[in-house]
Amino acid sequence: MNYNPERLKLVWYQLIQQQGVRYLLRTTLIYVATEGERYASIFWNKGGFQKVLLRRVL
């Protein structure tokens, strides 16, 4: 099956936008932990370390 990778990126971007997903580019996942019933993750990018409480885990 042949596909255009640039077109596929555009389709994924549109799907993400439609669902209201917030995403981080050029970011590295450092650690995932549980806080009670929820998951928390630590990310690193040019802005430094960030802690994010996750609503869903795929």
N, C-alpha and C positions, 0 to 999 in steps of 0.2 A: 504494500500500500504506500503510495507516494503522498506526501503532504508538504506544504510550505511552512517551515518553522516560524517565519515572521508572521504569517497569517494566524497560526496557532497561538502565538503570544498575544495577538490582538483579541482573539476570541476568548482566551482565558482572562485577559484584562477586563473585557466587557462583562463576563460572567461575575467576576469578583465585584465590579462596580454595582451591578444590578442587585447583588445580595447584601450590599452595605458592609463588606468585609474591610477591615483596616489591616493593612499589611506594611511590613518594613523591608525596604530594599537594602542590600549590602550590609546585612546584619547577621551576627553569629549567635546562635543559641548556646548559652553557657551552662545553664542548670535548670532543672524542673523540680519543684517540690510541691507537697500538698500543704494547704493551710486549712485545716478543718475538712470541710466537704469540697473545697475548691482547689484547683491547681494554680500555682504561681510559677512564672518563668523569669529567668534573668537573661537579658540580651545584651550584646555589646555592639556598638557601631561608632561612627566618628563622634557622636554626641556623648559618648561614655556609656556607662552601664545603666540599664533600665529594668525595672521590675514591672511585670505585667500580670494582672490577675486574669486568668483565662475563663471565658464563658463556655467554650467547647474545645474538646481535644479530638483531633481526627487521627 
